[in-house]
């Protein structure tokens, strides 16, 4: 039997992109250990549409 792990896939979405009104979205997919980090993740990642580094937060 396969063991169910604590690692889950999460989607990070740009917070600044929503306010600009430009079409498209900047999203990244990553994994996290839900046992060690129960809170939502926040990373600074590159947004290719805005052409700068912006804050990306975990979405549902």
C-alpha positions, -999 to 999 in steps of 0.1 A, spaced: 0 0 0 12 34 -9 16 58 21 -1 91 19 25 119 23 23 153 39 35 170 7 9 188 -14 9 208 -46 1 245 -42 -4 273 -67 12 307 -62 -5 337 -78 7 373 -83 -9 398 -60 0 429 -80 -12 416 -114 -49 416 -103 -48 454 -96 -33 464 -130 -62 451 -151 -39 435 -177 -51 403 -193 -35 370 -181 -22 357 -148 12 350 -133 11 316 -115 37 292 -103 31 256 -90 52 243 -62 50 218 -33 49 223 4 49 201 35 15 208 51 27 195 85 57 218 88 41 249 71 4 250 77 2 287 68 -1 300 33 32 305 14 45 338 1 74 342 -23 89 369 -44 88 356 -80 93 370 -115 61 382 -133 68 380 -170 38 402 -179 48 430 -156 85 423 -162 95 426 -126 97 406 -93 64 407 -74 49 390 -44 31 357 -51 8 342 -25 -7 308 -22 -43 304 -35 -68 278 -26 
